Amino acid sequence: MFKGKFINNLPKIYGTYTGGFLIFIILMSIAEQAGMEAKTIGIMFVAFTVSIYAVIGWLSRTIEVDAYYVAGRSVPTVFNGMATAADWMSGASFVAMAGGIYFGGYTYMAFLVGWTGGYILVSSLLAPYLRKFGCYTVPDFIGTRYGGNLSRFCAVVVLTLASFTYVTAQINATGTIAARALGIPFELGVWVGLFSILLCSMLGGMRAVTWTQVAQYIVLITAYLLPIFWISNRGGYGFFPHLMLGEEVARLGELEAQFGLVKNAAADIAAAGVPGGLKSISLPHSGVPAGGMAAWKFISLALCMMVGTASLPHILMRYFTTPSVKAARKSVAWSLFFIFLLYSSAPMLATLSKLQLMDPNLATGIIGKPIADVMSIDWVTAWTAQKQAFIADFNGDGILQLNEWFMRGDVVVLSTPEVAGLPYVITGLVAAGGMAAAMSTADGLVLAIANSLSHDIYFKMVDPKADVRKRLIVARSLLVVIGGFAAYIASMRITSILGAVAWAFDFAMSGLFFPLILGVWWKRATRQGAIAGMIAGLGSGTAYLIYVYPKFMGNPAWLGIDHLRFGIIGASVCLVVMVVVSLMTPEPDEATQKMVDELRVPSGKTILGRQH
Amino acid sequence: MSNRSKHWEKTKGQMIITLLLWFFFGYVIFMFGETINTVSFLGYPLAYYMCAQGSLLAFVVILFWSANKQEKIDEEFGFATGEDE
């Protein structure tokens, strides 16, 4: 059936896979009609998809260094785009983003702009040049461009800190979804999640992660789009929701005016015993908050996320796997296209989901109805029992007001199909999609950390004479250790999903953004400058985070730069220090200058050898 | 000026144009979010539409456009790369 090179058969292979997955969905819905239990369907979905990823992981096993680190530099443009999109869209994007929009409205949507716009920086400032460089890891670039083990080491520190902050949140999400779908405790779910993640990455490194990420993208995008289109068509909102929900957005504005947007006092919330992490709607859906400060907060958040995107090593390293510089550049565009498909749908899901609950004319509406009636609805009973939803009758009138309905953000994606009355098979599909999203990102992150520790620390600093076998053994052992450590942290449940995710961007931009782009765009940047910049940037950013975060020192933010935006401080300090120190130290030697010249030309050999 | 530095000058120019477009769709629009939200587009308030879809779509288009432009620049100076290298 598949003759010739594997790469040439990719469209056929993934076409067959997608077809198989759709058939599986149809089989499951037939089984549901025939009376299969909801719980079994959930288990089937997660088990089926995870075992496919495991098979792909096993088939992609390798004993070659460049296959392990950069997938043999042979991943075609469009497929690398899909893999990057899966790498990028985390459990947080999949599960929490629509929930964030649901509660935060326009204000929250700065994340959408930020998490997409960053790719323009990646494409025009970094990806093609790093591909030409031919590095295996991001610190590999820093270490070679600036020279010396100290610069390499600083880059490894920033990478590890940023990626680790991110990965615990992903394993946390994998655990939550696995626990819910398989009906096991959260702590066990975390370890099941970790085991699945390692199945995909351990034997084949980057090659295995690439091909599983493509498979995961197909699952997650199907799981995200199908319910949205279904609900929109079924509810008569229009067959193409993205173009046709304008009226519904306007209707939400009317409903907000009718019910009133009330921000509950913290004391009332505590007195009513609302479980932690649950929120009520208090911000307008599409209204823009007034004033310059609000606009600055929107823009500054988008800025942090964009610059952070361009500094996150697990994303940059995806562009090391393309066959050429030209392919790397095109691949960034495809990545963003695939990301766009999901991100532009999240606000539509939030709109539909909000309308389902708020519109008193709909059978599903709960706001403005008697609390006793609402409490007897199946899904409300189920989610309140799990402390994912809560009703607090503040004014004691027995009617559910908008500010009396509390819910966890994640519930928006996970429960909307159920609320809208879609068959359970869709809920199972959504669980599989969330699992795919969280797993693919966790895979990329764990691999980024383990690769840089094994390549940059072990091979480049500790034992440069190590043979291929030894290098790969070290790389794989580190993968297990880091994954295990992240799962251990996640099982202690100390981070909420989104706080931690934004921090990863801020850490990365504080320490890595300017050393990376100045390494390409400014020949005068010196080793001393880069080292000082990384240390000062990361140091000042972290210090400011501690200064401003409510759970640490909790000081008032300067100019609205709160704990989600501390990268602005870190990156600015990094830039100033790096430029000043570079100008104070002698300019880089001729070999380095030549290397930068060579880097800027797309054709020709990579600067580092194919195997190094 | 050598071939290389001419190529780099043009590449820089392309980078600056791309970043100006990026700045417009990523920031300038949202500086005036309050004002443009009174305008309706496809029934959506404009600022809402831009952060839900508009700017995102603009970024995708800019990326493809810019990649093609840069390929042309590379070809012009004889630095083009094949699909497989």
Boltz contact constraints between the chains, C-beta under 6 A:
constraints:
  - contact:
      token1: [A, 106]
      token2: [B, 48]
      max_distance: 6.0
  - contact:
      token1: [A, 109]
      token2: [B, 51]
      max_distance: 6.0
  - contact:
      token1: [A, 112]
      token2: [B, 51]
      max_distance: 6.0
  - contact:
      token1: [A, 113]
      token2: [B, 26]
      max_distance: 6.0
  - contact:
      token1: [A, 113]
      token2: [B, 51]
      max_distance: 6.0
  - contact:
      token1: [A, 113]
      token2: [B, 55]
      max_distance: 6.0
  - contact:
      token1: [A, 116]
      token2: [B, 56]
      max_distance: 6.0
  - contact:
      token1: [A, 116]
      token2: [B, 59]
      max_distance: 6.0
  - contact:
      token1: [A, 117]
      token2: [B, 26]
      max_distance: 6.0
  - contact:
      token1: [A, 117]
      token2: [B, 59]
      max_distance: 6.0
  - contact:
      token1: [A, 120]
      token2: [B, 22]
      max_distance: 6.0
  - contact:
      token1: [A, 120]
      token2: [B, 59]
      max_distance: 6.0
  - contact:
      token1: [A, 123]
      token2: [B, 63]
      max_distance: 6.0
  - contact:
      token1: [A, 124]
      token2: [B, 15]
      max_distance: 6.0
  - contact:
      token1: [A, 124]
      token2: [B, 18]
      max_distance: 6.0
  - contact:
      token1: [A, 243]
      token2: [B, 42]
      max_distance: 6.0
  - contact:
      token1: [A, 246]
      token2: [B, 42]
      max_distance: 6.0
  - contact:
      token1: [A, 246]
      token2: [B, 43]
      max_distance: 6.0
  - contact:
      token1: [A, 246]
      token2: [B, 44]
      max_distance: 6.0
  - contact:
      token1: [A, 247]
      token2: [B, 43]
      max_distance: 6.0
  - contact:
      token1: [A, 249]
      token2: [B, 44]
      max_distance: 6.0
  - contact:
      token1: [A, 286]
      token2: [B, 45]
      max_distance: 6.0
  - contact:
      token1: [A, 286]
      token2: [B, 48]
      max_distance: 6.0
  - contact:
      token1: [A, 288]
      token2: [B, 33]
      max_distance: 6.0
  - contact:
      token1: [A, 288]
      token2: [B, 34]
      max_distance: 6.0
  - contact:
      token1: [A, 288]
      token2: [B, 37]
      max_distance: 6.0
  - contact:
      token1: [A, 288]
      token2: [B, 47]
      max_distance: 6.0
  - contact:
      token1: [A, 290]
      token2: [B, 34]
      max_distance: 6.0
  - contact:
      token1: [A, 295]
      token2: [B, 31]
      max_distance: 6.0
  - contact:
      token1: [A, 295]
      token2: [B, 33]
      max_distance: 6.0
  - contact:
      token1: [A, 298]
      token2: [B, 30]
      max_distance: 6.0
  - contact:
      token1: [A, 299]
      token2: [B, 27]
      max_distance: 6.0
  - contact:
      token1: [A, 299]
      token2: [B, 30]
      max_distance: 6.0
  - contact:
      token1: [A, 323]
      token2: [B, 84]
      max_distance: 6.0
  - contact:
      token1: [A, 324]
      token2: [B, 81]
      max_distance: 6.0
  - contact:
      token1: [A, 324]
      token2: [B, 85]
      max_distance: 6.0
  - contact:
      token1: [A, 325]
      token2: [B, 81]
      max_distance: 6.0
  - contact:
      token1: [A, 326]
      token2: [B, 71]
      max_distance: 6.0
  - contact:
      token1: [A, 326]
      token2: [B, 81]
      max_distance: 6.0
  - contact:
      token1: [A, 329]
      token2: [B, 67]
      max_distance: 6.0
  - contact:
      token1: [A, 330]
      token2: [B, 67]
      max_distance: 6.0
  - contact:
      token1: [A, 333]
      token2: [B, 63]
      max_distance: 6.0
  - contact:
      token1: [A, 333]
      token2: [B, 64]
      max_distance: 6.0
  - contact:
      token1: [A, 333]
      token2: [B, 67]
      max_distance: 6.0
  - contact:
      token1: [A, 336]
      token2: [B, 60]
      max_distance: 6.0
  - contact:
      token1: [A, 336]
      token2: [B, 63]
      max_distance: 6.0
  - contact:
      token1: [A, 337]
      token2: [B, 60]
      max_distance: 6.0
  - contact:
      token1: [A, 340]
      token2: [B, 56]
      max_distance: 6.0
  - contact:
      token1: [A, 340]
      token2: [B, 60]
      max_distance: 6.0
  - contact:
      token1: [A, 343]
      token2: [B, 56]
      max_distance: 6.0
  - contact:
      token1: [A, 344]
      token2: [B, 53]
      max_distance: 6.0
  - contact:
      token1: [A, 344]
      token2: [B, 56]
      max_distance: 6.0
  - contact:
      token1: [A, 347]
      token2: [B, 52]
      max_distance: 6.0
  - contact:
      token1: [A, 600]
      token2: [B, 8]
      max_distance: 6.0
  - contact:
      token1: [A, 601]
      token2: [B, 79]
      max_distance: 6.0
  - contact:
      token1: [A, 602]
      token2: [B, 74]
      max_distance: 6.0
  - contact:
      token1: [A, 602]
      token2: [B, 79]
      max_distance: 6.0
  - contact:
      token1: [A, 602]
      token2: [B, 81]
      max_distance: 6.0
  - contact:
      token1: [A, 603]
      token2: [B, 79]
      max_distance: 6.0
  - contact:
      token1: [A, 603]
      token2: [B, 81]
      max_distance: 6.0
